[in-house]
């Protein structure tokens, strides 16, 4: 499914979480698709199952996956409801990043082009 970078400074559970999000956002993992069990992924990546469990718990908290007891974990389908708490967190992070980029003299137009390109890649352009 993916590989981990053991030289990366980020903890393994964060790497797993980010790679799973990437696969979901880019449509590799589809809505309601079953994701590997904690045990399966731990064996594949040869890491402690507790690491996988922490990633899955975070993904579930953030609304990316849901669990069914005895069945496993699945990709949460996108719908028109918005996880307002998570949106607020991400907007605050975006504001922090934009402020830092402004400090580094990145032009407003460059930021706008970057955001437009992200929306075009995702096909989620609402204009």
MMTF fields as JSON, N, C-alpha, C and O atoms, coordinates in Angstrom:
{
  "mmtfVersion": "1.0.0",
  "mmtfProducer": "UNKNOWN",
  "numBonds": 507,
  "numAtoms": 508,
  "numGroups": 127,
  "numChains": 1,
  "numModels": 1,
  "chainsPerModel": [1],
  "groupsPerChain": [127],
  "chainIdList": ["A"],
  "bondAtomList": [4, 2, 8, 6, 12, 10, 16, 14, 20, 18, 24, 22, 28, 26, 32, 30, 36, 34, 40, 38, 44, 42, 48, 46, 52, 50, 56, 54, 60, 58, 64, 62, 68, 66, 72, 70, 76, 74, 80, 78, 84, 82, 88, 86, 92, 90, 96, 94, 100, 98, 104, 102, 108, 106, 112, 110, 116, 114, 120, 118, 124, 122, 128, 126, 132, 130, 136, 134, 140, 138, 144, 142, 148, 146, 152, 150, 156, 154, 160, 158, 164, 162, 168, 166, 172, 170, 176, 174, 180, 178, 184, 182, 188, 186, 192, 190, 196, 194, 200, 198, 204, 202, 208, 206, 212, 210, 216, 214, 220, 218, 224, 222, 228, 226, 232, 230, 236, 234, 240, 238, 244, 242, 248, 246, 252, 250, 256, 254, 260, 258, 264, 262, 268, 266, 272, 270, 276, 274, 280, 278, 284, 282, 288, 286, 292, 290, 296, 294, 300, 298, 304, 302, 308, 306, 312, 310, 316, 314, 320, 318, 324, 322, 328, 326, 332, 330, 336, 334, 340, 338, 344, 342, 348, 346, 352, 350, 356, 354, 360, 358, 364, 362, 368, 366, 372, 370, 376, 374, 380, 378, 384, 382, 388, 386, 392, 390, 396, 394, 400, 398, 404, 402, 408, 406, 412, 410, 416, 414, 420, 418, 424, 422, 428, 426, 432, 430, 436, 434, 440, 438, 444, 442, 448, 446, 452, 450, 456, 454, 460, 458, 464, 462, 468, 466, 472, 470, 476, 474, 480, 478, 484, 482, 488, 486, 492, 490, 496, 494, 500, 498, 504, 502],
  "bondOrderList": [1, 1, 1, 1, 1, 1, 1, 1, 1, 1, 1, 1, 1, 1, 1, 1, 1, 1, 1, 1, 1, 1, 1, 1, 1, 1, 1, 1, 1, 1, 1, 1, 1, 1, 1, 1, 1, 1, 1, 1, 1, 1, 1, 1, 1, 1, 1, 1, 1, 1, 1, 1, 1, 1, 1, 1, 1, 1, 1, 1, 1, 1, 1, 1, 1, 1, 1, 1, 1, 1, 1, 1, 1, 1, 1, 1, 1, 1, 1, 1, 1, 1, 1, 1, 1, 1, 1, 1, 1, 1, 1, 1, 1, 1, 1, 1, 1, 1, 1, 1, 1, 1, 1, 1, 1, 1, 1, 1, 1, 1, 1, 1, 1, 1, 1, 1, 1, 1, 1, 1, 1, 1, 1, 1, 1, 1],
  "groupList": [{"groupName": "UNK", "atomNameList": ["N", "CA", "C", "O"], "elementList": ["N", "C", "C", "O"], "formalChargeList": [0, 0, 0, 0], "bondAtomList": [1, 0, 2, 1, 3, 2], "bondOrderList": [1, 1, 2], "singleLetterCode": "X", "chemCompType": "L-PEPTIDE LINKING"}],
  "groupTypeList": [0, 0, 0, 0, 0, 0, 0, 0, 0, 0, 0, 0, 0, 0, 0, 0, 0, 0, 0, 0, 0, 0, 0, 0, 0, 0, 0, 0, 0, 0, 0, 0, 0, 0, 0, 0, 0, 0, 0, 0, 0, 0, 0, 0, 0, 0, 0, 0, 0, 0, 0, 0, 0, 0, 0, 0, 0, 0, 0, 0, 0, 0, 0, 0, 0, 0, 0, 0, 0, 0, 0, 0, 0, 0, 0, 0, 0, 0, 0, 0, 0, 0, 0, 0, 0, 0, 0, 0, 0, 0, 0, 0, 0, 0, 0, 0, 0, 0, 0, 0, 0, 0, 0, 0, 0, 0, 0, 0, 0, 0, 0, 0, 0, 0, 0, 0, 0, 0, 0, 0, 0, 0, 0, 0, 0, 0, 0],
  "groupIdList": [1, 2, 3, 4, 5, 6, 7, 8, 9, 10, 11, 12, 13, 14, 15, 16, 17, 18, 19, 20, 21, 22, 23, 24, 25, 26, 27, 28, 29, 30, 31, 32, 33, 34, 35, 36, 37, 38, 39, 40, 41, 42, 43, 44, 45, 46, 47, 48, 49, 50, 51, 52, 53, 54, 55, 56, 57, 58, 59, 60, 61, 62, 63, 64, 65, 66, 67, 68, 69, 70, 71, 72, 73, 74, 75, 76, 77, 78, 79, 80, 81, 82, 83, 84, 85, 86, 87, 88, 89, 90, 91, 92, 93, 94, 95, 96, 97, 98, 99, 100, 101, 102, 103, 104, 105, 106, 107, 108, 109, 110, 111, 112, 113, 114, 115, 116, 117, 118, 119, 120, 121, 122, 123, 124, 125, 126, 127],
  "secStructList": [7, 7, 7, 7, 7, 6, 6, 1, 1, 1, 7, 2, 2, 2, 2, 2, 2, 2, 2, 2, 2, 2, 2, 2, 2, 6, 6, 1, 1, 7, 6, 6, 7, 5, 7, 7, 7, 2, 2, 2, 2, 2, 2, 2, 2, 6, 1, 7, 2, 2, 2, 2, 2, 2, 2, 2, 2, 2, 2, 2, 2, 6, 6, 1, 3, 3, 3, 3, 6, 6, 6, 3, 3, 3, 3, 7, 7, 7, 7, 1, 7, 7, 7, 2, 2, 2, 2, 2, 2, 2, 2, 2, 2, 2, 2, 2, 2, 2, 2, 2, 2, 2, 2, 6, 6, 7, 7, 2, 2, 2, 2, 2, 2, 2, 2, 2, 2, 2, 2, 2, 2, 2, 6, 7, 7, 7, 7],
  "xCoordList": [0.826, 0.0, 0.871, 0.676, 1.826, 2.774, 3.945, 3.914, 4.979, 6.161, 6.393, 6.01, 7.019, 7.34, 8.791, 9.633, 9.072, 10.437, 10.951, 10.587, 11.795, 12.297, 13.299, 13.674, 13.738, 14.642, 13.872, 14.448, 12.57, 11.707, 11.631, 11.584, 11.619, 11.561, 10.179, 10.039, 9.147, 7.786, 7.584, 8.162, 6.774, 6.484, 5.824, 5.164, 6.004, 5.454, 3.938, 3.388, 3.251, 1.79, 1.329, 0.308, 2.071, 1.719, 1.955, 1.158, 3.051, 3.322, 2.212, 1.748, 1.794, 0.728, -0.561, -1.24, -0.891, -2.112, -2.093, -3.084, -0.978, -0.878, -0.945, -1.557, -0.324, -0.354, -1.752, -2.188, -2.46, -3.84, -4.728, -5.554, -4.558, -5.326, -5.053, -5.977, -3.782, -3.397, -4.12, -4.641, -4.15, -4.815, -6.321, -6.925, -6.917, -8.353, -8.651, -9.562, -7.893, -8.117, -7.924, -8.632, -6.979, -6.692, -7.492, -7.241, -8.451, -9.367, -8.837, -9.496, -7.669, -7.136, -7.981, -8.332, -8.303, -9.23, -10.588, -10.708, -11.587, -12.922, -13.831, -13.542, -14.92, -15.905, -16.411, -16.695, -16.519, -16.992, -16.083, -16.458, -14.906, -13.945, -13.283, -12.924, -13.131, -12.485, -10.986, -10.363, -10.428, -8.981, -8.365, -9.07, -7.07, -6.444, -6.641, -6.661, -6.784, -6.918, -5.605, -4.562, -5.681, -4.491, -3.425, -2.256, -3.833, -2.889, -2.265, -1.051, -3.098, -2.585, -1.557, -0.478, -1.908, -1.001, 0.272, 1.356, 0.148, 1.332, 2.278, 3.495, 1.726, 2.569, 3.204, 4.385, 2.429, 2.946, 4.09, 5.116, 3.909, 4.912, 5.961, 6.922, 5.776, 6.643, 6.871, 8.004, 5.753, 5.816, 4.79, 3.957, 4.864, 3.988, 2.525, 2.246, 1.595, 0.174, -0.373, -1.312, 0.201, -0.257, -0.04, -0.806, 1.0, 1.28, 0.164, -0.319, -0.239, -1.325, -2.621, -3.381, -2.861, -4.085, -4.197, -5.28, -3.082, -3.095, -3.436, -4.201, -2.879, -3.191, -4.669, -5.318, -5.197, -6.6, -7.517, -8.551, -7.133, -7.945, -7.994, -9.059, -6.847, -6.803, -7.623, -8.361, -7.498, -8.264, -9.763, -10.546, -10.153, -11.58, -12.044, -13.135, -11.234, -11.565, -11.719, -12.587, -10.879, -10.921, -11.994, -12.21, -12.662, -13.765, -13.377, -14.194, -12.153, -11.721, -12.144, -12.37, -12.249, -12.663, -13.72, -13.879, -14.432, -15.363, -15.152, -14.672, -15.511, -15.306, -16.635, -17.573, -16.692, -17.827, -17.263, -16.414, -17.744, -17.236, -17.375, -18.446, -16.277, -16.272, -16.119, -15.932, -16.194, -16.084, -14.808, -14.199, -14.397, -13.185, -13.412, -14.404, -12.463, -12.516, -12.719, -12.228, -13.458, -13.842, -13.658, -13.671, -13.485, -13.348, -14.711, -15.707, -14.746, -15.989, -16.378, -15.56, -17.63, -18.059, -18.201, -18.593, -17.877, -18.059, -19.535, -20.213, -20.018, -21.379, -21.366, -20.299, -22.511, -22.575, -22.443, -22.406, -22.371, -22.172, -20.691, -19.823, -20.436, -19.069, -18.692, -19.462, -17.489, -16.951, -16.404, -15.234, -17.269, -16.932, -15.713, -14.893, -15.581, -14.425, -13.119, -12.162, -13.087, -11.875, -11.61, -10.461, -12.673, -12.509, -11.895, -11.014, -12.368, -11.819, -10.339, -9.549, -9.957, -8.547, -7.696, -6.636, -8.176, -7.411, -7.328, -6.295, -8.417, -8.382, -7.381, -6.666, -7.322, -6.347, -4.925, -4.032, -4.732, -3.408, -3.066, -1.93, -4.054, -3.83, -3.478, -2.596, -4.162, -3.855, -2.424, -1.711, -2.011, -0.644, 0.377, 1.38, 0.107, 1.023, 1.057, 2.129, -0.112, -0.166, 0.588, 1.294, 0.443, 1.159, 2.67, 3.419, 3.105, 4.539, 5.037, 6.124, 4.237, 4.618, 4.665, 5.538, 3.741, 3.775, 5.056, 5.686, 5.442, 6.678, 7.884, 8.854, 7.802, 8.892, 8.766, 9.44, 7.899, 7.707, 7.127, 7.411, 6.324, 5.609, 4.432, 3.703, 4.251, 3.194, 1.815, 1.659, 0.817, -0.575, -1.024, -1.699, -0.655, -1.056, -0.502, -1.163, 0.699, 1.309, 0.521, 0.311, 0.092, -0.721, -2.064, -2.524, -2.676, -3.965, -3.81, -4.652, -2.736, -2.491, -2.303, -2.78, -1.609, -1.382, -2.706, -2.944, -3.555, -4.857, -5.724, -6.391, -5.72, -6.488, -6.011, -6.825, -4.698, -4.145, -4.583, -4.871, -4.631, -5.082, -6.532, -6.879, -7.376, -8.782, -8.944, -9.795, -8.137, -8.223, -7.809, -8.438, -6.759, -6.322, -7.397, -7.627, -8.064, -9.078, -10.419, -11.288, -10.608, -11.888, -13.006, -14.182, -12.644, -13.659, -13.888, -14.331, -13.601, -13.752, -15.223, -16.022, -15.585, -16.984, -17.342, -18.429, -16.448, -16.72, -17.769, -18.139],
  "yCoordList": [-1.192, 0.0, 1.256, 2.141, 1.342, 2.447, 2.047, 1.02, 2.877, 2.608, 3.764, 4.903, 3.451, 4.468, 4.888, 4.111, 6.123, 6.642, 6.671, 7.547, 5.709, 5.604, 6.702, 6.863, 7.458, 8.586, 9.881, 10.88, 9.866, 11.024, 11.341, 10.431, 12.61, 13.013, 12.805, 12.679, 12.769, 12.605, 11.192, 10.242, 11.044, 9.698, 8.83, 9.341, 7.527, 6.599, 6.714, 6.647, 6.885, 6.96, 8.172, 8.101, 9.286, 10.466, 10.206, 10.625, 9.515, 9.183, 8.304, 8.517, 7.319, 6.419, 7.199, 7.029, 8.045, 8.847, 9.73, 9.797, 10.402, 11.292, 10.518, 10.986, 9.346, 8.548, 8.0, 7.932, 7.608, 7.144, 8.288, 8.099, 9.466, 10.633, 10.913, 11.172, 10.861, 11.109, 10.138, 10.543, 8.856, 7.85, 8.109, 7.883, 8.574, 8.87, 10.122, 10.127, 11.163, 12.438, 12.286, 12.918, 11.459, 11.274, 10.145, 9.785, 9.59, 8.616, 7.209, 6.364, 6.932, 5.568, 4.675, 3.554, 5.188, 4.506, 5.19, 6.395, 4.436, 4.965, 4.919, 4.228, 5.657, 5.706, 4.307, 3.513, 4.021, 2.739, 1.558, 0.412, 1.812, 0.736, 0.326, 1.17, -0.971, -1.491, -1.232, -1.475, -0.738, -0.534, -1.72, -2.424, -1.952, -3.105, -3.051, -1.979, -4.22, -4.281, -3.834, -3.785, -3.514, -3.102, -4.194, -3.911, -5.417, -6.539, -6.697, -6.86, -6.648, -6.801, -5.728, -6.025, -4.47, -3.377, -3.432, -3.126, -3.819, -3.945, -5.01, -4.826, -6.115, -7.168, -6.698, -6.945, -6.027, -5.538, -4.556, -4.636, -3.627, -2.583, -2.998, -2.268, -4.162, -4.69, -3.671, -3.36, -3.167, -2.259, -2.7, -3.568, -2.098, -2.446, -2.113, -1.021, -3.033, -2.766, -1.548, -0.904, -1.232, -0.052, 1.234, 2.188, 1.258, 2.412, 2.585, 3.695, 1.49, 1.516, 1.927, 2.746, 1.354, 1.653, 3.143, 3.718, 3.773, 5.215, 6.003, 6.965, 5.607, 6.276, 6.155, 7.137, 4.938, 4.694, 5.472, 5.989, 5.555, 6.303, 7.773, 8.39, 8.339, 9.74, 9.945, 10.924, 9.025, 9.142, 9.084, 9.782, 8.255, 8.164, 9.445, 9.941, 9.974, 11.221, 12.368, 13.226, 12.38, 13.44, 13.192, 14.037, 12.049, 11.782, 11.153, 11.112, 10.662, 10.047, 8.579, 8.076, 7.9, 6.502, 6.276, 7.086, 5.169, 4.738, 3.252, 2.544, 2.789, 1.386, 0.705, 1.307, -0.562, -1.411, -2.59, -3.327, -2.76, -3.818, -5.174, -5.53, -5.908, -7.237, -7.239, -8.3, -6.07, -5.974, -5.275, -5.662, -4.241, -3.519, -2.025, -1.478, -1.386, 0.065, 0.346, -0.382, 1.425, 1.766, 3.259, 4.056, 3.629, 5.032, 5.708, 5.215, 6.822, 7.567, 8.209, 8.886, 8.001, 8.646, 10.154, 10.627, 10.885, 12.332, 12.63, 12.007, 13.567, 14.036, 15.548, 16.156, 16.142, 17.598, 18.17, 19.388, 17.303, 17.817, 18.14, 17.533, 19.079, 19.54, 19.307, 19.604, 18.768, 18.633, 20.011, 20.316, 20.834, 22.232, 22.382, 23.275, 21.528, 21.618, 21.414, 22.168, 20.388, 20.109, 21.228, 21.618, 21.748, 22.87, 24.08, 24.743, 24.359, 25.495, 25.289, 26.227, 24.072, 23.77, 23.995, 24.617, 23.478, 23.596, 25.043, 25.466, 25.806, 27.222, 27.99, 28.853, 27.689, 28.345, 27.992, 28.839, 26.729, 26.309, 27.014, 27.444, 27.131, 27.829, 29.291, 29.836, 29.925, 31.322, 31.456, 32.388, 30.523, 30.555, 30.4, 31.113, 29.454, 29.209, 30.419, 30.829, 30.987, 32.157, 33.335, 34.057, 33.532, 34.618, 34.418, 35.37, 33.175, 32.892, 33.125, 33.667, 32.713, 32.94, 34.435, 34.88, 35.211, 36.667, 37.237, 38.104, 36.757, 37.196, 36.904, 37.661, 35.769, 35.38, 36.042, 35.645, 37.052, 37.854, 37.082, 37.415, 36.062, 35.379, 36.264, 36.739, 36.482, 37.37, 36.731, 35.518, 37.574, 37.131, 36.348, 35.325, 36.824, 36.169, 34.749, 33.852, 34.55, 33.223, 32.267, 31.106, 32.753, 31.934, 31.585, 30.447, 32.554, 32.322, 31.302, 30.417, 31.416, 30.431, 29.036, 28.055, 28.947, 27.662, 27.04, 25.856, 27.821, 27.316, 26.934, 25.9, 27.755, 27.423, 26.103, 25.285, 25.895, 24.651, 23.441, 22.378, 23.61, 22.516, 22.167, 20.989, 23.175, 22.921, 22.271, 21.399, 22.691, 22.093, 20.631, 19.799, 20.304, 18.897, 18.036, 16.904, 18.582, 17.818, 17.792, 17.001, 18.641, 18.677, 19.211, 18.995, 19.908, 20.421, 21.914, 22.58, 22.439, 23.871, 24.243, 23.742, 25.107, 25.473, 26.804, 27.332, 27.346, 28.629, 28.459, 29.428],
  "zCoordList": [0.0, 0.0, 0.0, -0.833, 0.924, 0.976, 1.851, 2.529, 1.824, 2.629, 3.584, 3.316, 4.684, 5.674, 5.528, 5.08, 5.909, 5.88, 7.319, 8.105, 7.646, 9.017, 9.348, 10.509, 8.351, 8.589, 8.819, 9.248, 8.535, 8.732, 10.223, 11.05, 10.563, 11.967, 12.573, 13.79, 11.709, 12.218, 12.752, 12.222, 13.79, 14.307, 13.237, 12.332, 13.347, 12.355, 12.257, 11.157, 13.386, 13.336, 12.525, 11.842, 12.591, 11.794, 10.313, 9.474, 9.987, 8.591, 8.025, 6.905, 8.808, 8.363, 8.154, 7.141, 9.104, 9.017, 7.77, 7.042, 7.523, 6.367, 5.051, 4.091, 4.997, 3.766, 3.508, 2.359, 4.567, 4.402, 3.916, 3.023, 4.5, 4.052, 2.581, 1.811, 2.192, 0.807, -0.13, -1.169, 0.243, -0.581, -0.678, -1.727, 0.398, 0.389, -0.43, -1.257, -0.2, -0.881, -2.388, -3.173, -2.789, -4.21, -4.858, -6.008, -4.123, -4.712, -4.85, -5.455, -4.309, -4.351, -3.453, -3.822, -2.266, -1.366, -1.524, -1.308, -1.893, -2.191, -0.965, 0.011, -1.03, 0.046, 0.372, -0.525, 1.645, 2.183, 1.869, 2.118, 1.332, 1.071, 2.381, 3.202, 2.563, 3.764, 3.668, 2.635, 4.753, 4.798, 5.536, 6.258, 5.369, 6.031, 7.539, 8.143, 8.128, 9.587, 10.223, 9.57, 11.497, 12.244, 12.143, 11.879, 12.352, 12.323, 10.926, 10.803, 9.88, 8.505, 8.168, 7.656, 8.463, 8.125, 8.964, 8.468, 10.229, 11.09, 10.542, 10.554, 10.065, 9.481, 8.18, 7.938, 7.351, 6.067, 6.274, 5.599, 7.214, 7.453, 8.485, 8.723, 9.091, 10.144, 11.269, 11.635, 11.8, 12.944, 13.979, 13.72, 15.132, 16.248, 15.912, 15.416, 16.172, 15.909, 16.66, 16.19, 17.813, 18.557, 17.767, 17.903, 16.947, 16.101, 15.075, 14.853, 14.458, 13.473, 14.172, 13.657, 15.34, 16.085, 16.38, 16.271, 16.755, 17.043, 15.78, 15.84, 14.646, 13.377, 13.047, 12.686, 13.173, 12.865, 13.804, 13.382, 15.083, 16.05, 15.653, 15.686, 15.277, 14.842, 13.571, 13.459, 12.615, 11.37, 11.644, 11.001, 12.594, 12.935, 13.625, 13.342, 14.515, 15.204, 14.208, 14.37, 13.183, 12.175, 11.113, 10.244, 11.176, 10.258, 8.933, 8.013, 8.812, 7.563, 7.455, 6.355, 8.59, 8.576, 9.653, 10.566, 9.531, 10.568, 10.788, 9.903, 11.966, 12.318, 12.586, 13.108, 12.216, 12.546, 13.315, 12.814, 14.536, 15.403, 14.697, 14.205, 14.661, 14.06, 12.552, 11.955, 11.92, 10.451, 10.01, 9.013, 10.753, 10.395, 10.27, 10.752, 9.609, 9.4, 7.924, 7.061, 7.647, 6.287, 6.051, 6.989, 4.772, 4.388, 4.509, 3.979, 5.2, 5.37, 4.041, 3.418, 3.602, 2.356, 2.55, 3.617, 1.505, 1.551, 1.374, 0.557, 2.132, 1.935, 2.083, 2.174, 2.107, 2.153, 3.554, 3.722, 4.566, 5.912, 6.093, 5.467, 6.937, 7.14, 8.595, 9.509, 8.795, 10.136, 10.516, 10.281, 11.105, 11.358, 12.258, 12.04, 13.261, 14.143, 13.395, 13.575, 12.556, 11.782, 10.781, 10.574, 10.157, 9.22, 9.92, 9.373, 11.127, 11.889, 12.191, 12.082, 12.571, 12.837, 11.592, 11.655, 10.457, 9.217, 8.735, 8.216, 8.905, 8.51, 9.372, 8.863, 10.665, 11.541, 11.104, 11.11, 10.725, 10.246, 8.935, 8.733, 8.044, 6.777, 7.014, 6.35, 7.956, 8.291, 8.798, 8.428, 9.644, 10.181, 9.06, 9.013, 8.156, 7.036, 6.098, 5.654, 5.797, 4.913, 5.531, 4.826, 6.836, 7.51, 7.412, 7.191, 7.577, 7.471, 6.046, 5.844, 5.06, 3.666, 3.351, 2.605, 3.908, 3.716, 4.3, 3.695, 5.468, 6.115, 5.224, 5.2, 4.478, 3.573, 2.203, 1.252, 2.105, 0.893, -0.291, -1.442, -0.024, -1.097, -1.463, -0.591, -2.758, -3.225, -3.106, -3.246, -2.845, -2.707, -3.948, -3.828, -5.12, -6.366, -6.455, -6.979, -5.947, -5.959, -5.054, -5.407, -3.9, -3.0, -3.647, -3.558, -4.286, -4.946, -6.063, -6.212, -6.858, -7.928, -7.355, -7.925, -6.231, -5.582, -5.144, -5.383, -4.514, -4.065, -5.26, -5.236, -6.296, -7.514, -8.111, -8.54, -8.141, -8.697, -7.868, -8.416, -6.558, -5.687, -5.992, -6.086, -6.146, -6.453, -7.833, -8.01, -8.801, -10.142, -10.111, -10.765, -9.362, -9.249, -8.627, -9.054, -7.603, -6.893, -7.585, -7.216, -8.584, -9.281, -8.411, -8.701, -7.348, -6.412, -6.584, -5.649, -7.741, -7.96, -7.898, -8.689, -6.975, -6.769, -7.42, -7.188, -8.225, -8.876, -9.93, -10.594]
}
